[in-house]
Structures are given as C-alpha cells and as structure tokens.
Amino acid sequence: MPEKRNIHLRISALALPLFIGIALMVPAACTEKAPDAASIAADAAAAKAEQDAAADAALAAAKASRGLGEPAVWIVSDEDTTLYIMGTVHLLRPGLEWRSEEIDAAMQAADTLVFEADVSSPEAGAEMMKFVSEKGLFANGGQLTNLLDESEKIELQAALDYVGLPLGAVQNMRPWFAAINLSVMQMQKDGFDPNSGVEQVLMAEGRVDGKAFAYLETVDEQLGRLASLPDDVQVDFLISSAESIDEGADMLDTLVDEWADGDVNGLGLLLANPEMMGSDAVYGALLKDRNAIWAPKIAAMLDEPGTRLIAVGAGHLAGDDSVIAMLREQGLEVTGP
C-alpha cells in the first residue's frame, strides 16, 4: 500500500506557478504488486478527505483575515534612493482590476524595474531551453511513470484527461517539470492567462517608457532548487497537483483574492510557512533560501541613487521568513502593511 503523501503539498503545488516562482534521477521499473482497484479507490478517498480538511482550515483562517483592499506595497528609502516592493501573481484572469494609485505612482517614479528573473529576452529563452533539456527531461529513454506507483499513475492520467493531454506528452519530463506544466495548463484551461500576469503588464509598460530592467536571480538559480529536490518530493508535487486539478480554480481564485485585498497575513497562512509547503526542505528551496539571498541584494540597492520598483511573487513577501521580515531584521525601516 503506498505511503500517504503529505496533505499540505496540495496548496503549494497548485500555487507554485502562480506565485513563484534534482538529484539526478535514476528511473527504475516498478516491481511491486499493484494494489487492486478497490484498495486504490479507498486510499484515494481517505487521502482526499484529509486534504480537504487541512485545506479548508487554512482557507477559513485566511478568509477571516483582512487586508487594505488593494495589493500591498512596501517602501524602503534613504536620502537618495527609494525602493518600492510589491508582490505579484504570474498568471491572472484577463480583466481583473488590480492597479492602485500607489502602484501607479511607484511605476511612474521608478527608473528601474526589478523582477525575479529574466524570462522574456532571447538570451533568457536560450538559457531556459538549455536548463529544461539538462534538468527538466529524462535522458536515455527514462520515463516519468517509472517513478510512479499504480495509484499515482491513475491520479496522473485523470489529471491529464482533465487538461486534454496524452500521457506521452509528459513521459519524458521529470516530475518537477511535469508538475509545473500540468498546473499551468490547468490554470489556462480555467481562464488564467500568463499574458495578464503582473510582471508581463509591468514589463510591457516599462519597455514603452524606456525603463531599465534588473533581476534578482538567473533561470538556473530560480528553477535549480526545484529541480534539485529528491525524487520522492518531486513526485509529491506532481501527484498533489494532479489530485486537486479539478478543483484548483476555486483555490487559486481565493489566493488571488487574498493578494488583491493586500491580505499579507492570509497569504502567509496559505503559502509562506513550512507546514503548507509540506516540509522544511521544500519550504527552504522554494521560499526561505531564495528570500535569504534576495534580501541582501535588495538592501544593497540603497547604495545606488535612484528609484526602483521591485516586483516579485507575492509568496516571497508574506510570512515570518519573508523578504520584508529579513530586511527589517537587517535594521532597515520598511513602511507598509
């Protein structure tokens, strides 16, 4: 009987492509006897009941929390430098009104826009292709399903059916890469559009206005931590995404509502803590470790005169280990929520 997976990964796996952003894998043929269909169904039902209870508790606590009614913006400044910091959502429903007077003022004042990583230039495209080829795909005929037990194969196939993908489309993908593709396809099927994401909007305006761009990390640094997670953790991300794919839109809408309301506490409850990420290792790889690298880089920007708008995934700005908390721990005065 497969070991029960961590129920909290349900939320983090879904939210990864929205709010963000491998040990070498040796696929092995499954030699265990497959459980019968009744056993698989019973295990799945029990796991889903626990997932629902945990997610419902977190969602209820987040909904009880309140923000300022618009996306949160923080400010760090000295005598000749102003840094605006805002959280972003990488995919949004077209037509969602998220702009505020504070965001517009920060955008107008900024001479430089700072994002997580360059994902739009030709150079970034080449870097992404190289990274995916080396760390996102199996070599030498490896297959994704070689890492899955029978119940996991059933969960994956159901999710692929939901988004209209054949199994062959993901068979050569490592679990982390398949999970991201599956989640993004689910979001697009349910009406979320990467072209409506905050970064895409700000980048387009920045180009028109002739603003400079800067980045906190490379594609390899951003995705490398995810790609370096152990096989079993990657599979947990993949199957957790698959298990909840048919109800993902409701949860993602709730997360976006928390962001649009500026409810930093609510986002922290849902995203930015080890419990909801499933383990300290996952939490460190996706949020805490990256935040610890970004915070000194952001603080160092105060040494250069000018005005910058720093726009990063909202999950990085919520919770006890957020970039905001780390900047304050460095002794900087950060005004905002």
Secondary structure, DSSP 8 states (H G I E B T S, - for coil): ------TTHHHHHHHHHHH------------S----HHHHHHHHHHHHHHHHHHHHHHHHHHHHS---SS--EEEEE-SSEEEEEEEE-SSB-TT-----HHHHHHHHH-SEEEESS--SSHHHHHHHHHHIIIIIB-STT--GGGG--HHHHHHHHHHHHHHT--GGGTTTB-HHHHHHHHHHHHHHHTT-BGGGSHHHHHHHHHHHHT-EEEESS-HHHHHHHHHTS-HHHHHHHHHHHHHTGGGHHHHHHHHHHHHHTT-HHHHHHHTSSHHHHSSHHHHIIIIIHHHHHHHHHHHHGGGS-EEEEEEEEGGGGSSTTSHHHHHHHTT---B--
